[in-house]
Amino acid sequence: MSLTIPSPAASTAPSMDTASAGDVPAETLQPRTYQVRTFGCQMNVHDSERMAGLLEAAGYVPAAGELADVVVFNTCAVRENADNKLYGNLGMLAPVKAANPGMQIAVGGCLAQKDREAILKKAPWVDAVFGTHNVGALPALLERARHNNEAQLEILESLDVFPSTLPTKRDSVYSGWVSISVGCNNTCTFCIVPALRGKEKDRRPGEILAEIQALVDDGAIEVTLLGQNVNSYGVEFGDRQAFSKLLRACGEIPGLERVRFTSPHPAAFTDDVIDAMAETPNVMPQLHMPLQSGSDKVLKDMKRSYRSTKFLGILDKVREKIPHAAISTDLIVGFPGESEEDFQATLDVVEKSRFATAFTFQYSKRPGTPAADLPDQLPKAVVQERFERLTALQDRIAAEENARQLGRRVEVMVTARSGRKAEETHRLSGRSQDQRLVHFSVPAGAEVPRPGDLVTVTITGAAAFHLVADPASADDYTVRRSRAGDAWDRSQADSCGAPVPAAASGISGVSLGMPSLPSRGR
């Protein structure tokens, strides 16, 4: 659907690419700036990279701290507070926009796909609303709103173009997301994603591998394969082993050192995938496997087509083939009808699973999902109390599992982000092969690594959410300079306007998205 709604607040200010020399002196023309604010999952993070790429291809430039001419909200609809976050942020921008008539605001993503006209009714100062299926329309909608002085609403019911064909401005040079599919064929009763992103659409393997090769050619050494149910990849073209074949094909790409994927579904997780993980050297010993609940009754009510025994069996097989694998999960507390016995079953499965980390959520009713109409919705106080018990258990397990890493030599890929106590501790940060967060110090006189370089250190400290490595001497610390570190140098030289070293001449940098797990660390 496409709808135009009058918006008196829409900008009539000329933009760099639409104003003529007669409208405004050429020396005063400045490129319009943008900012993309992201809520939600990895799919949203990657979609935001595409939005940034589209805007830059249209002549916009990133806002550097100052007020942006265009603010884009890429929204999530999975959690109840997603609505509050969006409308709260829009409310705060209303007076800002009133004081800056040239400013534009756009809303996209899952909540836009769901709420549609309601966004413009609640926040009439918004200039453009677009859905999950037409991300590529963003620049045109902004220009149309500016030109016509009217808010633009465009929501498609099916995918317009596969998102990976769109320009992408990635966040980091050393690691990136690669979408292998979009949409979902499952019918989990708590989830609104299938209604907002549609049925699963798979990319052809050749397209995926070509995109990975392009990233590697530009300096990336790590990719994360991304899909709503990543291990059901191939369902559209009838190959049940397509995902394991894709993992093995990634192992044949020279220069690609780390391959990850998220998120698989336990019901479709097959032995050929485990074998491919174990037998492909650059597929990392890390697995995110969403449990949601340890109660078979609740799993049935959720329409999760597996039970706790199968889930634990998958973990046993993974650990048999990949002994040092770190496994993470998703958990929902307080699903309608969850009894104390059901909750205890979740605690039991979590104790047995020994997750390295868990993303734990309190169930929230989402209009449009079957679970919203189920009887026996639990009181908030009950859900909160169970949530606290579950997180306390998982925090203990995570601390115990991290303590087992003490004394291990690990290879850490250095990231550009440091811990919140970095100024105090003087430590750098990175991710080990199993995706654990490691804060490490550089011995006096030793080489300081660049983001994208690889450091080998011995773990000397552990907490629930991070590891620490403080080498006693330079003998316990090695740096492997990488192509990704070289790419980082080039990107920094380009961004500062400094000349690129002669060795890098003719090589254009590209900014790639860094997949990471949220962390609480120092």
C-alpha positions in Angstrom: 0.0 0.0 0.0 1.1 3.6 -0.6 -0.5 6.5 1.1 0.2 10.3 1.1 -0.9 12.3 4.2 -0.6 16.1 4.5 2.2 17.1 6.8 2.5 20.9 7.4 5.8 20.3 9.3 7.5 18.6 6.4 10.6 20.4 5.2 10.7 22.7 2.1 14.4 23.4 2.5 16.5 22.6 -0.6 18.8 19.6 -0.4 22.2 19.3 -2.1 21.0 17.0 -4.9 17.7 18.8 -5.6 18.4 22.5 -5.2 19.5 24.3 -8.3 22.2 27.0 -8.5 19.4 29.6 -8.8 17.8 28.5 -5.6 20.7 29.0 -3.3 24.4 30.1 -3.8 26.6 27.1 -4.7 29.0 27.9 -1.9 26.3 27.4 0.7 25.1 24.0 -0.5 25.9 21.4 2.0 25.2 17.7 1.9 22.3 16.7 4.2 23.3 14.6 7.2 21.6 11.5 8.6 21.4 9.3 11.7 19.9 5.8 11.9 18.7 4.7 15.3 18.3 0.9 15.6 16.1 -1.2 17.9 15.9 -5.0 17.8 17.6 -8.0 16.5 20.6 -8.7 14.2 18.3 -8.5 11.2 17.4 -4.9 12.2 21.1 -4.1 12.7 21.9 -5.3 9.2 18.9 -3.5 7.7 20.2 -0.3 9.3 23.5 -0.8 7.5 21.4 -0.9 4.2 19.5 2.2 5.1 22.8 4.0 5.7 24.1 2.7 2.4 21.0 3.9 0.6 21.2 7.3 2.1 24.9 7.8 1.3 24.3 6.6 -2.2 21.7 9.4 -2.4 24.2 12.0 -1.3 23.6 12.1 2.5 26.5 12.0 4.9 26.6 10.7 8.5 25.9 13.2 11.2 29.1 13.8 13.3 27.6 14.6 16.6 25.6 17.6 15.4 21.8 17.5 14.9 21.1 15.3 11.9 19.0 16.6 9.0 17.4 13.2 8.7 16.7 10.8 11.6 15.6 7.3 10.7 14.2 4.9 13.3 14.6 1.2 12.4 12.1 -0.4 14.8 11.4 -3.7 16.5 7.9 -5.1 17.3 8.9 -8.2 19.2 8.9 -6.8 22.8 6.1 -4.8 24.4 8.3 -1.8 25.2 9.3 -1.4 21.6 6.2 0.9 21.1 7.1 2.9 24.1 10.7 3.3 23.0 9.7 4.5 19.5 7.0 7.0 20.6 9.1 8.2 23.4 11.9 9.0 21.0 9.6 10.6 18.5 8.0 12.7 21.3 11.5 14.0 22.3 12.2 15.0 18.6 8.9 16.9 18.1 10.2 20.2 19.6 13.6 19.7 18.0 12.0 19.4 14.6 9.7 22.3 15.2 12.8 24.5 15.9 14.5 23.1 12.7 12.0 23.1 9.8 14.5 21.4 7.4 14.7 18.3 9.6 13.0 15.0 8.5 12.1 11.9 10.5 11.4 8.5 9.0 10.2 5.3 10.7 10.9 1.8 9.2 11.2 -1.8 10.4 8.9 -4.2 12.0 6.8 -1.8 14.1 6.3 0.4 11.0 5.1 -2.7 9.1 2.6 -3.4 12.0 1.4 0.0 13.0 1.3 1.7 9.6 -1.1 4.7 9.7 -1.1 4.6 13.5 2.4 6.1 13.5 1.4 9.2 11.6 -1.7 9.6 13.8 0.3 9.4 17.0 3.3 11.4 15.6 2.1 13.6 12.7 5.5 15.3 12.6 7.0 12.1 11.0 7.8 12.5 7.3 8.0 8.9 6.0 6.9 5.5 7.2 8.1 2.3 5.3 8.0 -1.4 6.1 10.3 -4.4 6.2 9.7 -5.3 2.5 10.7 -1.9 0.9 13.8 -0.6 2.7 15.0 0.5 -0.7 12.3 3.1 -0.9 13.7 5.2 1.9 15.5 7.9 -0.1 12.6 8.4 -2.5 10.1 8.7 0.3 12.2 11.3 2.0 12.5 13.3 -1.2 8.8 12.9 -2.0 7.9 14.1 1.5 10.2 17.1 1.1 9.1 18.0 -2.4 5.3 17.5 -1.8 5.3 18.9 1.8 3.3 15.7 2.7 4.1 12.7 4.9 4.7 9.5 2.9 3.5 6.0 4.0 4.5 3.0 1.9 4.0 -0.5 3.2 4.4 -3.5 0.9 2.9 -6.9 1.7 5.8 -8.9 0.2 9.4 -8.5 -0.5 10.2 -5.9 -3.2 13.8 -6.8 -3.8 16.2 -9.0 -1.8 17.8 -6.6 0.7 21.3 -7.8 0.0 21.1 -6.2 -3.5 20.9 -2.8 -1.9 23.8 -0.5 -1.1 25.2 -1.2 2.4 27.2 1.1 4.7 28.8 -1.3 7.2 30.0 -0.5 10.6 33.4 -2.1 10.6 36.1 -3.2 8.2 37.0 -6.4 9.9 33.7 -8.3 10.2 30.3 -8.3 8.6 26.8 -9.8 8.5 25.7 -11.7 5.4 22.0 -12.4 5.0 21.3 -15.9 3.5 17.5 -15.7 3.9 14.7 -13.4 5.1 11.4 -14.3 6.6 10.1 -17.3 8.6 7.9 -20.3 7.9 7.3 -21.1 11.6 4.2 -20.3 13.6 5.5 -19.7 17.1 2.5 -18.3 19.1 4.5 -15.6 20.8 6.2 -14.3 17.7 5.0 -11.6 15.3 8.0 -11.8 13.0 6.4 -14.0 10.3 3.5 -11.6 9.9 5.9 -8.7 9.5 8.7 -10.2 7.5 6.8 -12.8 5.5 7.6 -16.4 4.4 11.2 -17.5 4.1 13.0 -16.4 1.0 16.4 -17.9 0.3 19.3 -16.4 -1.6 21.1 -18.6 -4.1 24.4 -20.0 -2.7 26.4 -18.4 -5.5 25.1 -14.9 -4.5 26.0 -15.5 -0.9 29.5 -16.7 -1.6 30.1 -13.8 -4.0 29.1 -11.3 -1.3 31.4 -13.1 1.3 34.2 -13.0 -1.2 33.7 -9.3 -1.8 33.9 -8.7 2.0 37.1 -10.7 2.3 38.6 -8.9 -0.7 38.0 -5.6 1.2 39.7 -6.9 4.3 37.1 -8.7 6.4 38.3 -11.9 8.1 35.0 -12.7 9.8 31.4 -13.1 8.6 28.2 -14.0 10.4 25.5 -15.8 8.3 22.2 -14.3 9.1 18.6 -15.7 8.9 15.5 -15.8 10.9 15.9 -19.6 11.0 19.3 -19.9 9.4 19.6 -23.7 9.4 16.3 -24.1 7.4 18.1 -22.4 4.5 17.4 -24.2 1.3 13.8 -24.9 2.0 12.7 -22.7 -0.9 14.8 -24.6 -3.5 14.4 -28.0 -2.0 17.8 -28.9 -0.6 17.7 -30.0 3.0 21.4 -30.0 3.4 22.0 -26.6 1.8 23.0 -25.0 5.0 25.7 -27.5 5.8 27.0 -27.3 2.2 27.1 -23.5 2.6 29.2 -23.8 5.8 31.6 -26.1 4.0 31.8 -23.8 1.0 32.8 -20.9 3.4 35.7 -23.1 4.4 37.1 -22.9 0.9 37.3 -19.1 0.8 41.0 -18.0 1.3 41.4 -15.3 3.9 38.1 -16.0 5.6 39.2 -16.9 9.2 36.0 -16.9 11.2 32.5 -18.0 10.2 29.5 -17.7 12.6 25.7 -18.0 12.1 22.6 -17.0 13.9 19.9 -18.0 14.7 19.1 -21.7 14.1 15.9 -23.5 15.2 16.3 -26.7 17.2 13.6 -28.5 15.3 15.5 -28.2 12.0 19.0 -28.7 13.4 20.5 -31.8 11.8 23.6 -33.9 12.2 25.0 -32.8 8.9 25.2 -29.2 10.2 27.1 -30.4 13.3 29.5 -32.4 11.1 30.1 -29.3 8.9 30.8 -27.2 12.0 33.3 -29.7 13.4 35.0 -30.4 10.1 35.3 -26.9 8.7 38.2 -25.1 10.4 37.0 -21.6 10.0 33.5 -22.3 11.4 33.9 -21.1 15.0 33.2 -23.3 18.1 30.2 -21.3 19.1 26.5 -21.9 18.7 23.4 -19.9 19.6 20.5 -22.3 20.1 17.2 -20.8 21.3 15.5 -22.9 24.0 12.7 -20.5 24.9 11.4 -22.9 27.6 12.4 -26.1 29.3 8.8 -27.2 29.8 7.4 -29.6 27.1 3.9 -28.3 27.9 5.0 -24.7 27.3 7.0 -25.6 24.2 3.8 -27.2 22.9 1.7 -24.1 23.7 4.4 -22.0 22.0 4.2 -24.3 18.9 7.9 -24.9 19.1 8.2 -28.2 17.3 10.8 -29.9 19.6 10.9 -30.9 23.2 13.5 -30.6 25.9 15.0 -34.1 25.4 15.7 -33.3 21.7 17.2 -29.9 22.7 19.6 -31.5 25.2 20.4 -34.2 22.7 21.5 -31.6 20.1 23.8 -30.0 22.7 25.3 -33.4 23.6 26.1 -34.1 19.9 27.6 -30.6 19.4 29.8 -31.0 22.5 30.9 -34.5 21.5 32.1 -33.2 18.1 33.2 -29.8 19.3 34.3 -30.2 23.0 35.1 -26.5 23.5 32.0 -25.1 21.9 30.4 -22.2 23.8 26.6 -22.4 23.5 24.2 -19.5 24.1 20.4 -19.4 24.1 17.2 -17.4 24.3 14.7 -17.9 27.2 11.2 -16.6 27.8 9.8 -16.4 31.3 6.1 -16.2 32.2 4.5 -17.5 29.0 0.7 -17.7 29.5 -0.2 -20.8 31.5 3.3 -21.4 32.7 3.0 -23.1 36.1 5.7 -23.3 38.8 6.3 -26.8 37.7 6.8 -25.6 34.1 9.2 -22.9 35.3 11.2 -25.5 37.3 11.6 -27.6 34.2 13.2 -24.5 32.5 15.6 -24.2 35.5 16.4 -27.9 35.2 17.2 -27.7 31.5 19.3 -24.5 32.0 21.3 -26.3 34.7 21.9 -29.2 32.4 22.7 -27.1 29.3 25.5 -25.1 30.9 25.0 -22.1 28.6 27.9 -19.7 28.2 25.4 -16.9 28.1 21.6 -16.4 27.7 19.3 -13.7 26.5 16.4 -13.8 28.9 13.1 -12.1 28.4 9.9 -11.6 30.3 6.9 -12.6 28.2 5.0 -9.6 26.9 1.7 -9.8 25.1 2.0 -8.7 21.5 -1.3 -7.8 19.6 -1.6 -10.0 16.5 0.0 -13.1 18.0 -2.0 -16.2 19.1 -0.4 -16.1 22.5 -1.9 -12.7 23.2 -5.4 -14.4 23.3 -4.4 -17.3 25.5 -6.0 -17.7 28.9 -4.0 -17.6 32.1 -1.8 -14.6 31.4 0.5 -14.4 34.4 0.6 -11.5 36.9 3.6 -9.2 36.4 4.9 -9.9 40.0 5.0 -13.6 39.3 6.9 -13.2 36.0 9.4 -10.8 37.6 10.1 -13.1 40.5 10.8 -16.0 38.1 12.9 -13.9 35.9 15.1 -13.0 38.8 15.5 -16.6 39.8 16.4 -17.6 36.2 18.9 -14.8 35.6 20.6 -15.6 39.0 20.9 -19.2 38.0 22.3 -18.4 34.5 24.7 -15.8 35.9 26.1 -18.4 38.3 26.5 -20.9 35.4 28.1 -18.4 33.2 30.6 -17.4 35.9 31.4 -21.1 36.5 31.8 -21.8 32.8 34.1 -18.8 32.4 36.1 -19.9 35.4 36.9 -23.1 33.5 38.7 -20.9 30.9 41.4 -19.8 33.4 44.8 -20.8 32.1 43.6 -21.4 28.5 45.5 -19.9 25.6 43.0 -18.1 23.4 43.2 -16.2 20.1 41.3 -12.9 20.3 40.2 -10.8 17.4 40.7 -7.2 18.5 37.6 -5.0 18.2 37.3 -1.2 18.0 35.1 -1.2 21.1 36.7 -1.3 24.5 35.1 -2.1 27.9 33.5 0.6 29.9 36.4 0.6 32.4 39.1 0.7 29.6 40.4 4.1 30.7 40.9 2.8 34.2 42.3 -0.6 33.3 44.1 0.3 30.1 42.9 -2.9 28.6 41.8 -3.5 25.0 38.9 -5.8 24.0 38.1 -8.5 21.6 36.3 -11.8 20.9 37.8 -15.3 21.3 37.0 -17.9 18.7 34.1 -19.1 20.9 32.7 -15.5 21.0 33.6 -14.9 24.6 34.4 -11.3 25.4 38.1 -10.9 26.5 39.6 -7.7 28.0 43.4 -7.9 27.7 46.4 -5.7 28.5 49.4 -5.1 26.4 52.8 -5.8 28.2 55.1 -2.8 28.4 57.1 -2.5 25.2 55.0 -5.0 23.3 53.3 -4.2 20.0 49.8 -2.7 20.3 47.4 -4.4 18.0 44.9 -2.7 15.6 41.2 -3.6 15.4 41.1 -6.7 13.2 44.5 -8.0 14.3 44.6 -11.3 16.3 46.2 -11.6 19.7 47.0 -14.8 21.6 46.9 -14.6 25.4 46.4 -16.7 28.5 43.2 -16.1 30.4 44.1 -14.9 33.9 40.7 -13.7 35.2 37.0 -14.5 34.8 33.6 -13.1 35.6 30.1 -14.0 34.5 30.1 -11.7 31.4 33.8 -11.5 30.4 37.3 -12.9 30.6 40.5 -11.1 31.5 44.0 -11.7 30.2 46.9 -9.8 31.8 50.1 -11.2 30.4 52.9 -11.3 33.0 55.4 -10.6 30.2 55.8 -10.2 26.5 56.6 -13.9 26.3 52.9 -14.7 27.1 51.6 -12.3 24.4 51.7 -12.5 20.6 50.2 -10.3 17.9 49.3 -11.5 14.4 48.9 -8.6 12.1 46.1 -9.3 9.7 44.6 -8.1 6.5 41.7 -6.8 8.6 44.1 -4.7 10.6 45.5 -3.3 7.3 41.9 -2.5 6.2 41.4 -0.7 9.5 44.5 1.4 8.9 43.2 2.3 5.4 39.7 3.2 6.7 41.2 5.5 9.4 43.5 7.2 6.8 40.5 7.7 4.5 38.3 9.1 7.2 41.0 11.5 8.4 41.8 12.7 4.9 45.4 11.3 5.3 47.1 9.6 2.3 46.8 5.9 2.1 50.1 4.0 2.3 51.5 3.1 -1.1 51.0 -0.6 -0.4 47.3 0.0 -0.2 47.0 2.2 -3.3 44.3 1.0 -5.6 42.4 -0.7 -2.8 39.2 0.9 -1.7 38.1 0.3 1.8 34.5 -0.6 2.7 32.9 -0.4 6.1 31.6 -3.7 7.4 29.2 -4.5 10.3 30.6 -6.1 13.4 28.5 -9.0 14.7 28.7 -9.1 18.5 26.9 -10.3 21.6 25.8 -7.8 24.2 28.1 -7.7 27.1 28.4 -6.5 30.6 32.1 -6.1 31.2 34.9 -3.8 31.8 
